[in-house]
Amino acid sequence: MEPEITSTETENIETINAEVVAPVIEEELHRHECGVCGYIYEPSVGDAKRNIPAGTAFESISEDWRCPVCNTKKKAFSDIGIAAKPSGFTENLGYGFGVNVLTPGQKNLLIFGSLALAVAFFISLYALD
């Protein structure tokens, strides 16, 4: 014989499951790059030159704000996404040998690290007699 579950117990189980399934996700702020000089506005840093505090989203900066490097208008900036997010489209991240899920910094480390290793192996050939 199985014990009966009352409707209040079922509601409690559903609310517990709902809390587990839908955790609160904090949205990270997107970085923006100047199309003229390449300056990257980091929301986590802000802009000390123009008195923009850290944690300010690019969208909430006034329209008369200009690039601190080249003095270009805000509309010349383009969204380049989150710093730690892999580059590329989300639907393409599953393809390849797993390299698509690497961040740009990790890709640079992989590429230039393998080049340095190849140079080291090539130079080690001179040690052979």
DSSP file (Angstrom, degrees, kcal/mol; ACC not computed):
  #  RESIDUE AA STRUCTURE BP1 BP2  ACC     N-H-->O    O-->H-N    N-H-->O    O-->H-N    TCO  KAPPA ALPHA  PHI   PSI    X-CA   Y-CA   Z-CA
    1    1 A M              0   0    0      0, 0.0     0, 0.0     0, 0.0     0, 0.0   0.000 360.0 360.0 360.0 130.8    0.0    0.0    0.0
    2    2 A E        -     0   0    0      1,-0.1     2,-0.1     0, 0.0     0, 0.0  -0.746 360.0-110.6 -94.2 143.3    1.3    3.4   -0.9
    3    3 A P        -     0   0    0      0, 0.0     2,-0.2     0, 0.0    -1,-0.1  -0.439  35.3-112.4 -71.1 147.0    0.6    6.4    1.3
    4    4 A E        -     0   0    0     -2,-0.1     2,-0.5     1,-0.0     0, 0.0  -0.550  22.3-141.1 -79.9 142.7   -1.8    9.0   -0.1
    5    5 A I        -     0   0    0     -2,-0.2     2,-0.1     4,-0.0    -1,-0.0  -0.908  15.9-139.8-105.0 126.3   -0.4   12.4   -0.9
    6    6 A T     >  -     0   0    0     -2,-0.5     4,-1.8     1,-0.1     5,-0.1  -0.321  24.4-108.5 -79.8 167.4   -2.6   15.3   -0.1
    7    7 A S  H  > S+     0   0    0      1,-0.2     4,-2.1     2,-0.2     5,-0.1   0.835 118.2  54.9 -67.5 -31.9   -3.1   18.3   -2.4
    8    8 A T  H  > S+     0   0    0      2,-0.2     4,-2.0     1,-0.2    -1,-0.2   0.879 107.5  50.3 -69.5 -35.5   -1.1   20.6   -0.1
    9    9 A E  H  > S+     0   0    0      2,-0.2     4,-2.2     1,-0.2    -2,-0.2   0.892 110.0  50.8 -66.6 -38.1    1.9   18.2   -0.2
   10   10 A T  H  X S+     0   0    0     -4,-1.8     4,-2.4     2,-0.2    -2,-0.2   0.905 109.3  50.2 -65.5 -40.5    1.7   18.2   -4.0
   11   11 A E  H  X S+     0   0    0     -4,-2.1     4,-2.3     2,-0.2    -1,-0.2   0.895 110.2  50.7 -63.1 -40.0    1.7   22.0   -4.1
   12   12 A N  H  X S+     0   0    0     -4,-2.0     4,-2.1     2,-0.2    -1,-0.2   0.905 110.5  48.7 -64.1 -41.0    4.7   22.1   -1.8
   13   13 A I  H  X S+     0   0    0     -4,-2.2     4,-2.6     1,-0.2    -2,-0.2   0.909 111.3  50.4 -65.0 -41.8    6.5   19.6   -4.0
   14   14 A E  H  X S+     0   0    0     -4,-2.4     4,-2.4     1,-0.2    -2,-0.2   0.897 110.9  48.3 -64.2 -40.4    5.7   21.6   -7.1
   15   15 A T  H  X S+     0   0    0     -4,-2.3     4,-1.8     2,-0.2    -1,-0.2   0.877 111.6  49.8 -69.7 -35.4    6.9   24.9   -5.6
   16   16 A I  H  X S+     0   0    0     -4,-2.1     4,-1.6     2,-0.2    -2,-0.2   0.937 113.2  46.3 -65.8 -45.1   10.2   23.2   -4.5
   17   17 A N  H  X S+     0   0    0     -4,-2.6     4,-2.5     1,-0.2    -2,-0.2   0.877 109.8  54.6 -64.0 -37.3   10.7   21.8   -8.0
   18   18 A A  H  X S+     0   0    0     -4,-2.4     4,-2.1     1,-0.2    -1,-0.2   0.876 107.2  50.7 -64.6 -36.8    9.8   25.2   -9.6
   19   19 A E  H  < S+     0   0    0     -4,-1.8    -1,-0.2     1,-0.2    -2,-0.2   0.868 112.7  46.1 -68.3 -35.4   12.5   26.9   -7.5
   20   20 A V  H  < S+     0   0    0     -4,-1.6    -2,-0.2     1,-0.2    -1,-0.2   0.889 114.5  47.1 -72.8 -39.3   15.1   24.3   -8.5
   21   21 A V  H  < S+     0   0    0     -4,-2.5    -2,-0.2     1,-0.2    -1,-0.2   0.871 115.4  43.7 -72.3 -37.8   14.2   24.5  -12.2
   22   22 A A  S  < S+     0   0    0     -4,-2.1    -1,-0.2    -5,-0.2     2,-0.1  -0.654  74.7 178.2-113.6  76.0   14.1   28.3  -12.5
   23   23 A P        -     0   0    0      0, 0.0     2,-0.5     0, 0.0    -3,-0.1  -0.379  40.6 -98.5 -72.7 157.0   17.1   29.7  -10.7
   24   24 A V        -     0   0    0     -5,-0.1     2,-0.5    -2,-0.1    -2,-0.0  -0.647  40.6-161.0 -77.5 123.3   17.7   33.4  -10.7
   25   25 A I        -     0   0    0     -2,-0.5     2,-0.5    -3,-0.0    -1,-0.0  -0.927   9.8-141.8-110.6 123.6   20.2   34.3  -13.4
   26   26 A E        -     0   0    0     -2,-0.5     2,-0.4     1,-0.0    -2,-0.0  -0.731  21.2-130.4 -83.9 126.2   22.0   37.6  -13.3
   27   27 A E        -     0   0    0     -2,-0.5     2,-0.2     1,-0.0    -1,-0.0  -0.616  17.8-134.2 -80.2 129.4   22.5   39.0  -16.7
   28   28 A E        -     0   0    0     -2,-0.4     2,-0.3     1,-0.1    54,-0.0  -0.535  24.5-108.9 -80.6 149.7   26.0   40.1  -17.5
   29   29 A L        -     0   0    0     -2,-0.2    54,-0.3     1,-0.1     2,-0.2  -0.567  31.2-120.9 -82.3 141.2   26.5   43.4  -19.2
   30   30 A H        -     0   0    0     -2,-0.3    28,-0.4    52,-0.1     2,-0.2  -0.511  19.1-129.6 -81.7 146.5   27.7   43.5  -22.8
   31   31 A R  E     -A   81   0A   0     50,-3.0    49,-2.5    -2,-0.2    50,-0.8  -0.621  18.6-151.1 -89.6 154.7   30.8   45.2  -23.9
   32   32 A H  E     -AB  79  41A   0      9,-1.4     9,-3.4    47,-0.2     2,-0.4  -0.989   2.3-149.8-131.3 139.5   30.9   47.7  -26.8
   33   33 A E  E     -AB  78  40A   0     45,-2.8    45,-2.4    -2,-0.4     2,-0.3  -0.893  19.8-120.0-113.5 136.9   33.7   48.5  -29.2
   34   34 A C  E  >  -A   77   0A   0      5,-3.2     4,-1.1    -2,-0.4    43,-0.2  -0.567  15.1-148.4 -71.5 130.4   34.3   51.8  -30.9
   35   35 A G  T  4 S+     0   0    0     41,-1.5    -1,-0.1    -2,-0.3    42,-0.1   0.634  92.5  46.7 -75.2 -14.0   34.2   51.4  -34.7
   36   36 A V  T  4 S+     0   0    0      3,-0.1    -1,-0.1    40,-0.0    41,-0.0   0.913 130.3   9.0 -93.1 -54.3   36.8   54.1  -35.2
   37   37 A C  T  4 S-     0   0    0      2,-0.1    -2,-0.1    35,-0.0    -4,-0.0   0.589  93.2-116.3-109.5 -12.4   39.6   53.5  -32.8
   38   38 A G     <  +     0   0    0     -4,-1.1    -3,-0.1     1,-0.3     2,-0.1   0.539  54.7 158.7  89.4   5.9   38.9   50.1  -31.3
   39   39 A Y        -     0   0    0     -6,-0.1    -5,-3.2     1,-0.1     2,-0.6  -0.419  31.5-144.5 -62.7 136.8   38.3   51.3  -27.7
   40   40 A I  E     -B   33   0A   0     -7,-0.2     2,-0.7    -2,-0.1    -7,-0.2  -0.930   2.2-142.9-110.3 121.1   36.2   48.8  -25.7
   41   41 A Y  E     -B   32   0A   0     -9,-3.4    -9,-1.4    -2,-0.6    17,-0.1  -0.740  15.8-161.1 -81.8 115.7   33.8   50.1  -23.2
   42   42 A E    >>  -     0   0    0     -2,-0.7     4,-2.9     4,-0.4     3,-1.2  -0.884   9.5-157.6 -98.2 115.3   33.9   47.6  -20.2
   43   43 A P  T 34 S+     0   0    0      0, 0.0    12,-3.9     0, 0.0    13,-0.6   0.817  93.2  59.6 -63.1 -29.0   30.7   48.0  -18.0
   44   44 A S  T 34 S+     0   0    0     10,-0.2    10,-0.1    11,-0.2    13,-0.0   0.734 116.7  32.6 -71.0 -20.3   32.6   46.5  -15.1
   45   45 A V  T <4 S-     0   0    0     -3,-1.2     9,-0.2     1,-0.2    -1,-0.2   0.784  92.3-165.6-101.7 -38.3   35.2   49.3  -15.3
   46   46 A G     <  -     0   0    0     -4,-2.9    -4,-0.4    10,-0.1     2,-0.4  -0.504  38.1 -65.8  82.0-155.9   33.1   52.2  -16.5
   47   47 A D  B   > -C   52   0B   0      5,-2.1     5,-3.1    -2,-0.2     3,-0.3  -0.866  40.1-177.2-139.1 100.7   34.7   55.4  -17.8
   48   48 A A  T > 5S+     0   0    0     -2,-0.4     3,-0.7     1,-0.2    -1,-0.1   0.821  83.5  60.5 -68.3 -31.4   36.7   57.4  -15.3
   49   49 A K  T 3 5S+     0   0    0      1,-0.2    -1,-0.2     2,-0.1    -2,-0.0   0.861 115.7  32.1 -65.2 -36.1   37.5   60.1  -17.8
   50   50 A R  T 3 5S-     0   0    0     -3,-0.3    -1,-0.2     2,-0.1    -2,-0.2   0.201 115.3-110.1-107.3  13.7   33.8   60.9  -18.3
   51   51 A N  T < 5 +     0   0    0     -3,-0.7    -3,-0.2    -4,-0.2    -2,-0.1   0.876  62.8 153.2  59.6  43.3   32.7   60.1  -14.7
   52   52 A I  B   < -C   47   0B   0     -5,-3.1    -5,-2.1    -7,-0.0    -1,-0.2  -0.921  40.3-132.6 -99.2 117.1   30.7   56.9  -15.7
   53   53 A P    >   -     0   0    0      0, 0.0     3,-1.1     0, 0.0    -7,-0.1  -0.253  27.8 -89.8 -70.8 158.2   30.7   54.6  -12.6
   54   54 A A  T 3  S+     0   0    0      1,-0.2   -10,-0.2    -9,-0.2    -9,-0.1  -0.358 111.4  36.5 -63.3 143.6   31.6   50.9  -12.8
   55   55 A G  T 3  S+     0   0    0    -12,-3.9     2,-0.5     1,-0.3    -1,-0.2   0.493  80.3 137.8  90.6   5.1   28.6   48.7  -13.4
   56   56 A T    <   -     0   0    0     -3,-1.1    -1,-0.3   -13,-0.6   -10,-0.1  -0.744  52.0-129.6 -87.7 123.8   26.9   51.1  -15.8
   57   57 A A    >   -     0   0    0     -2,-0.5     3,-0.8     1,-0.1     4,-0.3  -0.381  15.5-123.0 -69.0 149.9   25.3   49.5  -18.8
   58   58 A F  G >  S+     0   0    0    -28,-0.4     3,-1.2     1,-0.2    -1,-0.1   0.852 110.8  58.4 -62.2 -35.7   26.2   51.0  -22.2
   59   59 A E  G 3  S+     0   0    0      1,-0.2    -1,-0.2     4,-0.0     4,-0.0   0.779 101.7  54.8 -66.9 -26.8   22.5   51.5  -23.0
   60   60 A S  G <  S+     0   0    0     -3,-0.8    -1,-0.2     2,-0.1     2,-0.2   0.465  83.9 103.1 -89.6  -0.6   22.0   53.7  -19.9
   61   61 A I  S <  S-     0   0    0     -3,-1.2    -9,-0.0    -4,-0.3    -3,-0.0  -0.590  85.4 -98.3 -77.7 144.1   24.8   56.1  -20.8
   62   62 A S    >   -     0   0    0     -2,-0.2     3,-1.5     1,-0.1    -1,-0.1  -0.201  26.3-117.9 -63.3 155.5   23.5   59.4  -22.2
   63   63 A E  T 3  S+     0   0    0      1,-0.3    11,-0.6    -3,-0.1    12,-0.2   0.694 111.1  62.2 -69.2 -20.3   23.4   59.9  -25.9
   64   64 A D  T 3  S+     0   0    0      9,-0.1    -1,-0.3    10,-0.1     2,-0.1   0.412  77.4 117.5 -87.7   4.2   25.9   62.8  -25.8
   65   65 A W    <   -     0   0    0     -3,-1.5     9,-0.8     8,-0.0     2,-0.3  -0.428  49.3-161.0 -67.9 144.3   28.6   60.6  -24.3
   66   66 A R  B     -D   73   0C   0      7,-0.2     7,-0.2    -2,-0.1    -2,-0.1  -0.874  29.0 -83.6-127.9 161.1   31.7   60.2  -26.5
   67   67 A C     >  -     0   0    0      5,-2.7     4,-1.6    -2,-0.3     7,-0.0  -0.401  32.9-140.3 -61.7 131.4   34.6   57.8  -26.8
   68   68 A P  T  4 S+     0   0    0      0, 0.0    -1,-0.1     0, 0.0   -21,-0.0   0.670  97.6  43.0 -70.2 -14.6   37.3   58.7  -24.3
   69   69 A V  T  4 S+     0   0    0      3,-0.1    -2,-0.0     1,-0.0    -3,-0.0   0.901 133.3   9.9 -94.9 -52.9   40.1   57.9  -26.9
   70   70 A C  T  4 S-     0   0    0      2,-0.1    -3,-0.0   -31,-0.0    -1,-0.0   0.420  91.5-122.0-114.1   0.1   38.9   59.4  -30.2
   71   71 A N     <  +     0   0    0     -4,-1.6     2,-0.2     1,-0.2     0, 0.0   0.771  54.8 158.1  66.0  28.7   35.9   61.5  -29.1
   72   72 A T        -     0   0    0      1,-0.1    -5,-2.7     2,-0.1    -1,-0.2  -0.515  45.8 -97.3 -81.3 152.5   33.5   59.6  -31.5
   73   73 A K  B >   -D   66   0C   0     -7,-0.2     3,-1.5    -2,-0.2    -7,-0.2  -0.194  32.2-107.9 -67.8 162.3   29.8   59.6  -30.8
   74   74 A K  G >  S+     0   0    0     -9,-0.8     3,-1.8   -11,-0.6    -1,-0.1   0.787 112.8  68.1 -62.4 -30.9   28.0   56.8  -29.0
   75   75 A K  G 3  S+     0   0    0      1,-0.3    -1,-0.3   -12,-0.2    -2,-0.0   0.617  87.1  68.5 -70.4  -9.8   26.3   55.5  -32.2
   76   76 A A  G <  S+     0   0    0     -3,-1.5   -41,-1.5     2,-0.0    -1,-0.3   0.524  83.0  95.6 -82.6  -5.9   29.7   54.4  -33.7
   77   77 A F  E <   -A   34   0A   0     -3,-1.8     2,-0.4   -43,-0.2   -43,-0.2  -0.599  59.8-158.0 -86.9 146.3   30.0   51.7  -31.0
   78   78 A S  E     -A   33   0A   0    -45,-2.4   -45,-2.8    -2,-0.2     2,-0.4  -0.947  24.8-107.8-124.0 147.6   28.9   48.1  -31.7
   79   79 A D  E     +A   32   0A   0     -2,-0.4   -47,-0.2   -47,-0.2   -49,-0.0  -0.568  32.2 176.6 -73.9 125.1   28.0   45.4  -29.2
   80   80 A I  E     -     0   0A   0    -49,-2.5   -48,-0.2    -2,-0.4    -1,-0.1   0.301  39.5-127.3-113.2   7.0   30.7   42.7  -28.9
   81   81 A G  E     -A   31   0A   0    -50,-0.8   -50,-3.0     6,-0.0    -1,-0.3  -0.339  48.4 -19.6  89.2-164.7   29.0   40.7  -26.2
   82   82 A I    >   -     0   0    0    -52,-0.2     3,-1.0     4,-0.1   -52,-0.1  -0.568  55.9-127.2 -86.4 145.6   30.1   39.4  -22.9
   83   83 A A  T 3  S+     0   0    0    -54,-0.3    -1,-0.1     1,-0.2   -53,-0.1   0.894 106.1  38.9 -62.7 -43.5   33.8   39.1  -22.1
   84   84 A A  T 3  S+     0   0    0     19,-0.1    -1,-0.2    20,-0.1    19,-0.1   0.329  93.2 106.8 -93.2   8.7   33.9   35.5  -21.0
   85   85 A K  S <  S-     0   0    0     -3,-1.0    17,-0.1     1,-0.1     2,-0.0  -0.673  78.0-108.5 -88.7 139.2   31.4   34.2  -23.6
   86   86 A P        -     0   0    0      0, 0.0    17,-0.2     0, 0.0     2,-0.1  -0.373  38.7-113.8 -61.9 143.9   32.6   32.1  -26.5
   87   87 A S  S    S+     0   0    0     15,-0.6     2,-0.2    -6,-0.1    15,-0.1  -0.474  73.7  46.5 -79.7 152.3   32.5   34.0  -29.8
   88   88 A G  S    S-     0   0    0     -2,-0.1     2,-0.2    13,-0.0     5,-0.1  -0.463  96.9 -38.3 110.2 177.0   30.2   33.0  -32.5
   89   89 A F    >   -     0   0    0     -2,-0.2     3,-1.1     1,-0.1     4,-0.4  -0.509  49.7-126.7 -78.5 144.9   26.6   32.0  -32.8
   90   90 A T  G >  S+     0   0    0      1,-0.3     3,-1.2     2,-0.2     4,-0.3   0.862 108.0  55.7 -59.8 -39.0   25.1   29.9  -30.0
   91   91 A E  G 3  S+     0   0    0      1,-0.2     3,-0.3     2,-0.1    -1,-0.3   0.686 105.6  53.1 -71.4 -16.1   23.8   27.2  -32.4
   92   92 A N  G X  S+     0   0    0     -3,-1.1     3,-1.3     1,-0.2    -1,-0.2   0.494  82.1  89.0 -94.6  -4.0   27.3   26.6  -33.8
   93   93 A L  T <  S+     0   0    0     -3,-1.2    -1,-0.2    -4,-0.4     7,-0.2   0.714  81.0  60.3 -69.6 -18.8   29.0   26.1  -30.5
   94   94 A G  T 3  S+     0   0    0     -3,-0.3    -1,-0.3    -4,-0.3     2,-0.1   0.551  90.4  86.6 -84.6  -7.5   28.4   22.3  -30.6
   95   95 A Y  S X >S+     0   0    0     -3,-1.3     5,-0.5     2,-0.1     3,-0.5  -0.444  73.3  26.7 -91.1 164.5   30.2   21.7  -33.9
   96   96 A G  T 3 5S-     0   0    0      1,-0.2    -3,-0.0    -2,-0.1     0, 0.0  -0.411 110.6 -44.8  88.2-162.4   33.9   21.0  -34.4
   97   97 A F  T 3 5S-     0   0    0     -2,-0.1    -1,-0.2     1,-0.0    -2,-0.1   0.063  94.1 -80.1 -96.0  23.3   36.4   19.4  -32.0
   98   98 A G  T X 5S+     0   0    0     -3,-0.5     3,-0.7    -5,-0.1    -2,-0.1   0.434 106.1 112.6  92.7   0.7   35.3   21.4  -29.0
   99   99 A V  G > 5 +     0   0    0      1,-0.2     3,-1.5     2,-0.1    -3,-0.1   0.741  62.0  71.9 -76.8 -22.9   37.2   24.5  -30.0
  100  100 A N  G 3 <S+     0   0    0     -5,-0.5    -1,-0.2     1,-0.3    -6,-0.1   0.724  91.5  57.1 -67.2 -20.6   34.0   26.5  -30.6
  101  101 A V  G <  S+     0   0    0     -3,-0.7    -1,-0.3    -8,-0.2     2,-0.2   0.442  85.1 105.5 -90.8   1.3   33.2   26.8  -26.9
  102  102 A L  S <  S-     0   0    0     -3,-1.5   -15,-0.6    -4,-0.1    -4,-0.0  -0.535  73.2-120.1 -80.2 146.7   36.6   28.4  -26.1
  103  103 A T     >  -     0   0    0    -17,-0.2     4,-2.3    -2,-0.2     3,-0.2  -0.382  33.2-102.2 -74.8 163.7   36.7   32.1  -25.4
  104  104 A P  H  > S+     0   0    0      0, 0.0     4,-2.2     0, 0.0     5,-0.2   0.867 123.8  52.8 -57.6 -36.3   38.8   34.3  -27.6
  105  105 A G  H  > S+     0   0    0      2,-0.2     4,-2.1     1,-0.2     5,-0.1   0.895 109.3  48.5 -65.5 -39.5   41.6   34.4  -25.0
  106  106 A Q  H  > S+     0   0    0      2,-0.2     4,-2.2    -3,-0.2    -1,-0.2   0.865 110.0  52.3 -68.7 -35.4   41.6   30.7  -24.7
  107  107 A K  H  X S+     0   0    0     -4,-2.3     4,-2.7     2,-0.2    -2,-0.2   0.918 108.9  49.9 -65.6 -42.5   41.8   30.4  -28.5
  108  108 A N  H  X S+     0   0    0     -4,-2.2     4,-2.7     1,-0.2     5,-0.4   0.911 110.6  50.1 -60.9 -42.4   44.8   32.7  -28.6
  109  109 A L  H  X S+     0   0    0     -4,-2.1     4,-1.8     1,-0.2     5,-0.2   0.905 112.2  47.6 -62.8 -41.6   46.5   30.7  -26.0
  110  110 A L  H  X S+     0   0    0     -4,-2.2     4,-1.8     2,-0.2    -2,-0.2   0.924 116.4  43.0 -65.1 -45.3   45.9   27.5  -27.9
  111  111 A I  H  X S+     0   0    0     -4,-2.7     4,-1.9     2,-0.2    -2,-0.2   0.969 121.0  37.2 -67.4 -54.7   47.1   28.9  -31.2
  112  112 A F  H  X S+     0   0    0     -4,-2.7     4,-2.1     1,-0.2    -1,-0.2   0.797 115.2  55.6 -74.0 -27.2   50.2   30.8  -30.0
  113  113 A G  H  X S+     0   0    0     -4,-1.8     4,-2.1    -5,-0.4    -1,-0.2   0.905 109.1  47.0 -67.3 -41.1   51.1   28.1  -27.5
  114  114 A S  H  X S+     0   0    0     -4,-1.8     4,-2.2    -5,-0.2    -2,-0.2   0.863 111.3  52.0 -69.5 -33.9   51.1   25.4  -30.2
  115  115 A L  H  X S+     0   0    0     -4,-1.9     4,-2.2     2,-0.2    -2,-0.2   0.916 110.0  48.5 -65.3 -42.3   53.2   27.7  -32.4
  116  116 A A  H  X S+     0   0    0     -4,-2.1     4,-2.3     1,-0.2    -2,-0.2   0.889 111.1  50.9 -64.4 -38.5   55.7   28.2  -29.6
  117  117 A L  H  X S+     0   0    0     -4,-2.1     4,-2.3     2,-0.2    -1,-0.2   0.894 109.2  50.7 -65.4 -40.0   55.8   24.4  -29.0
  118  118 A A  H  X S+     0   0    0     -4,-2.2     4,-2.3     2,-0.2    -2,-0.2   0.901 110.7  48.8 -64.2 -41.3   56.4   23.8  -32.8
  119  119 A V  H  X S+     0   0    0     -4,-2.2     4,-2.6     2,-0.2     5,-0.2   0.903 110.2  51.8 -64.1 -41.3   59.3   26.3  -32.8
  120  120 A A  H  X S+     0   0    0     -4,-2.3     4,-1.8     1,-0.2    -2,-0.2   0.909 110.9  47.5 -63.2 -41.3   60.8   24.6  -29.7
  121  121 A F  H  X S+     0   0    0     -4,-2.3     4,-0.7     2,-0.2    -2,-0.2   0.905 111.8  50.8 -65.4 -40.4   60.6   21.2  -31.4
  122  122 A F  H >< S+     0   0    0     -4,-2.3     3,-0.8     1,-0.2     4,-0.4   0.913 111.4  47.1 -63.1 -43.3   62.2   22.6  -34.5
  123  123 A I  H >< S+     0   0    0     -4,-2.6     3,-1.4     1,-0.2     4,-0.3   0.830 103.9  62.7 -68.0 -31.4   65.0   24.2  -32.6
  124  124 A S  H >< S+     0   0    0     -4,-1.8     3,-1.3     1,-0.3     4,-0.4   0.720  87.3  72.8 -67.7 -18.4   65.5   20.9  -30.6
  125  125 A L  G X< S+     0   0    0     -3,-0.8     3,-1.1    -4,-0.7    -1,-0.3   0.789  86.4  64.8 -64.8 -25.9   66.4   19.2  -33.9
  126  126 A Y  G <  S+     0   0    0     -3,-1.4    -1,-0.3    -4,-0.4    -2,-0.2   0.715  91.3  64.8 -68.3 -19.6   69.7   21.1  -33.9
  127  127 A A  G <  S+     0   0    0     -3,-1.3    -1,-0.2    -4,-0.3     2,-0.2   0.684  83.2  95.1 -76.5 -17.2   70.6   19.1  -30.7
  128  128 A L    <         0   0    0     -3,-1.1    -3,-0.0    -4,-0.4     0, 0.0  -0.511 360.0 360.0 -74.9 141.0   70.7   15.9  -32.7
  129  129 A D              0   0    0     -2,-0.2    -1,-0.1     0, 0.0    -3,-0.0   0.385 360.0 360.0-111.9 360.0   74.0   14.7  -34.0
